Amino acid sequence: MPAGAPPVLVVTRLDDVTADTVISELNRRAVPVARLDPGNFPGTITMTAAFDTFGLSGILRTATRNVDLARVRSVYWRRPSPYAAPEGIDGQAGRWCAEEARYGLGGIVGALPGARYVNHPWRNRDAEYKPAQLATAERCGLTVPPTVITNEPDQARRFADRYGPVIYKPLRETDYLDDIGRALTVWIDDVGPDQIDDGMAHTAHLFQKRVNKTADIRMTVVGDHLFPVRIDGSPGVDWRRHYDALTYTLIDVPPDVANGVRAYLDAFGLTFGAFDFGLDSAGRWWFYECNPNGQWAWFPEPITTQITAAIADQLTNPPGAAT
Amino acid sequence: MPAGAPPVLVVTRLDDVTADTVISELNRRAVPVARLDPGNFPGTITMTAAFDTFGLSGILRTATRNVDLARVRSVYWRRPSPYAAPEGIDGQAGRWCAEEARYGLGGIVGALPGARYVNHPWRNRDAEYKPAQLATAERCGLTVPPTVITNEPDQARRFADRYGPVIYKPLRETDYLDDIGRALTVWIDDVGPDQIDDGMAHTAHLFQKRVNKTADIRMTVVGDHLFPVRIDGSPGVDWRRHYDALTYTLIDVPPDVANGVRAYLDAFGLTFGAFDFGLDSAGRWWFYECNPNGQWAWFPEPITTQITAAIADQLTNPPGAAT
């Protein structure tokens, strides 16, 4: 890969349909692609990066590619597997190796000169904090439903009395397994005042006034391109539980919402965001959250193809330069 | 604390002499201070934050203070203890509680409207990656010694042959205990080619040309104030091993270095940085690293008092408004 057009580095795990979709499009455009899963380091990966008179240079070797670090034009950051101890090294030596890898390889991949990031992983990390999402959305002129984050049962009950019906939403998607090892999802759901008990004091909880919605909206944003999809047919609060019942329609965006989401992405330094809104009967868009690394390849055509092209444009910036 | 001047929130663990020094100065200036260790949440801490028509508001209750979140004027982020499972809840339920706390309380404390952060914890986190430090320092016009980050023994030997003597430096200070539970420090030290073996392949390592230094420099920077201290008397590479032998002198800063460190802090969004340089016999300043949360209260007078005042000025911004 040293010669030819500068490559796009795709950082993700083996099993990632969304990355595959973008890689196919980059292949179609004849843009060189290298795929990296930092969780395979050291394993099948070696890396040498030098800081010299002309800044960072070096080579990252994966099982199938040699990547000239100084020439990487962009990084598509998807869902890499976690840094792990090298095979055969456990205990604190293993943890030490994994941390050195995170700060060494992770630092290099996060500091490539001249590379454009979609998105930079450290910007994603900031943008995953829901309280920061809500504060930023309000500052950018988006409309946020009344929300409380608390570990005080009395305050949660007071909020539910005032704003009910309210929903509960986890602050973070943490892995949680049931008794037989299956991954559990904590869904967004209605909460009654009787469900708020003193166990709540053990950690922070988010409650939000349930929007009296006529439909849900998932708006995927890539740079200046907005893909606002109206989602109809969800019988409950969390449409992710009802994929089979849903229909999707591309709709128009009110100008203040379009300005708001662009300001929001700028505030966090993001190029990509998957915004969730509730649409009420007055036509108001209520901001729920923005996943800086949300999935989108499950949309029906032509939406997926359009988003794929917009991401590929960002990664080949300026569009078409390498074709 | 609801009435009166807006408070400064100091985020740190119980045992933090550096924070104590700043709190004493704020007390002297009659600026209200609240101290928070998120590692004590929930324990002695309760929190309710609401997002409403006027943005974020709410109350954080510690063992000794009620803090009006909307009125916090600044946050001094020092060394909090880690988020932990609540007492009596272990396993994955405990981990789940700790993660909800990190993203809930941590998100709130990171998103206070109008608060100035010294430094914002998410900016510190970015700035702790040494490869990003080196890349940013070079981009800002600072002079970086030739450096390599690698897990390839051959490349490390080649670097040592070319640039020796070279030093080894850990990429991250990870807790590491010896056989009887004492914390070990991995020191920065000389490395010969014979010490580079195949064990190196297990993770990333940083090697750097050893600067032929006449003295070390620790420059603490607080906003526009630079505190460049020349450190003489270290018999070895890492002056932290020889505190008893050291002498300290405030010196002048070359203008390009002053511009470089200000650009560096701007690039990372930092207000505070503890920069380490090596000074060679030609008067060149070689950038080693910048600790975004470095210690400084160990300097002799009058340096410590001056840094304390500069930090207190940042936290009461504009200086003197609350006195």
Interface residues (C-beta under 8 A of the other chain):
Chain A: F41 P42 T46 M47 T48 A49 A50 F51 D52 G55 L56 G58 P86 I89 Q92 R95 W96 C97 A98 E99 E100 A101 R102 Y103 G104 L105 G106 G107 I108 G110 A111 P113 W122 R125 D126 E128 Y129 K130 P131 A132 L134 A135 T136 E138 R139 V144 P146 T147 V148 I149 T150 N151 E152 Q155 F159 P170 L171 R172 T174 D175 Y176 L177 A201 H202 T203 A204 H205 L206
Chain B: F41 P42 T46 M47 T48 A49 A50 F51 D52 G55 L56 G58 P86 I89 Q92 R95 W96 C97 A98 E99 E100 A101 R102 Y103 G104 L105 G106 G107 I108 G110 A111 P113 W122 R125 D126 E128 Y129 K130 P131 A132 L134 A135 T136 E138 R139 V144 P146 T147 V148 I149 T150 N151 E152 Q155 F159 P170 L171 R172 T174 D175 Y176 L177 A201 H202 T203 A204 H205 L206
